[in-house]
Amino acid sequence: MSDLTIQQVLARAEAQAPEFVTFRRDIHQHPELGFEEHRTSERVADCLQRYGYTVQRGVGGTGVVAQLRRGNGPRRLGLRADMDALPIVEATGLPHASQHAGVMHACGHDGHTAMLLAAARQLAEHGEFDGTLNLIFQPAEEGLGGALKMMEDGLFEQYPCDAIFAMHNMPGYPQGHLALREGAAMASSDQVFITVRGVGGHGAMPHKAADPVVAASSLVMALQTVVSRNVDPLAMAVITVGAFHAGEANNVIPETASLKLSVRSLDREVRQLLRERITELAHAQARSLGCEATVDYRAGYAVLVNTPAETALAREVALALNGPERVLLQAPALPGSEDFAFMLERVPGSYVLIGNGDGHDDSPYAGHSACMVHNPSYDFHDSNVARGAAFWVLLAQRFLQAA
């Protein structure tokens, strides 16, 4: 990539940015939860059709896939953005705040959609590439597995990809900085529901009962040893007991107690180890105190693993666009989860982070953009629309190089 090409791409992205900032703020005002993104996906599809893409609606429910072919090149690239919002009451007070009570774009998916849509327009009007470009606008990333739904609907059979990429904003990193990571980049996320069943009784005569509260409490403490004593100290694992429910009255030993756990890891083998040890401990601790346990272990999002060659390509593009002072070449892994991991289990690719601000830029919304995602005061940094779009254009042209 020549410096001239990079500057041209960035200049075009900046010139078109106001249109897509307006688009971003519009869908921010009209947020939609997972699999309910009807207005958003329709607006996205309409734009893509105007730009000249072949568009398919309704993939995986409310997903949109757009394809653009140039020349006879055999390579096929996928770029993905997510579209859904969260069930959070917005507290930003901004002019473009959510108009839907109890729903807001608190994770920046409105911005991700705008960045990819802006790139779509520039690639359609000025893109120099030889091959097939597949743009994937995904529903329901927030815990509902929209990526899986699109794949079950034949995403990669209908739109084969040789590589796939996605981008997510990251508060705390300076606005526009790019962060990449080869290997495991985001954690798996599983949910565990444990019910401990004992024998209820009078609180004054505990010897005639089998107390599930004591057994469940013992299990909570025992679970703390799994990470400290069963997992390699150099590996990452988290077991959080987020809910403990039992009984109603102070003088009644209840029949059951229930626990809800969040379990995360950055390694597939560690993930399996956690499942085995949690299940074993639940049964053993319950039985040791005269109770029985049932374990409902629900596998959630997989470990997100960025492949080497594709991450190297993303690094090259990031360095060309931003310069080394604004690129983190091997960023720390994140304990959060992302269903793009499922796409990466099928197709090699990489998940890129773009800094959403650290609160020190001169934006009037700097405090909101530096606020962590899933917070009612968060907002996407509009300056990233142009920077993110330019990255996508350069990456697409680099991957689908014209002869």
DALIN-V930978 format. One line per field, one symbol per residue. ss: DSSP state (~ for helix, > for strand, _ for the rest). phi: phi as a letter, one per 20 degrees, with the letter a starting at -180 (. if undefined). A space follows every 10 residues. Layout:
ss->???
phi->???
This chain:
ss->__~~~~~~~~ ~~~~~~~~~~ ~~~~~~~~~_ _______~~~ ~~~~~~~~~~ ~__>>>>>>_ __>>>>>>>> _____>>>>> >>___>____ __________ ___>____~~ ~~~~~~~~~~ ~~~~~~____ >>>>>>>>__ _____~~~~~ ~~__~~~~__ __>>>>>>>> >______>>_ __>>>>_>>> >>>>>>>_>_ >>___~~~_> _~~~~~~~~~ ~~~~~~~~~_ ______>>>> >>>>>>____ _>>__>>>>> >>>>>__~~~ ~~~~~~~~~~ ~~~~~~~~__ _>>>>>>>>> >__>>>_~~~ ~~~~~~~~~~ ~~_~~~>>__ ___>_____~ ~~~~~~__>> >>>>>>>___ _____~~~~~ __________ ___~~~~~~~ ~~~~~~~~~_ ___
phi->.egfffffff fffffeggfe fffgfffffc fcfgmdefff ffffffffff foeecdemfm ocfcccccdc mdfefcddcc cdcedcecef cfmfgdfged gncbeecnff fffffffffg ffffecfdbc qddddddeel ffndmfffff ffengefecg cebbcbccfc foeggnfdcc benfdbefbd dcdddddccf affecffdcc fffffffffg ffffefffcd eggedebccd eebccamcdf dcefeccccc ddccbdbfff gfggffffff fgffffffcm dccdcdddfd fefedeefff fffffgffff fdnffccdfc fffdffcbfg gffffdcfrb dddcfepdnd eeffdgfffe fffmdfdfbf efffffffff fffffffffd gff
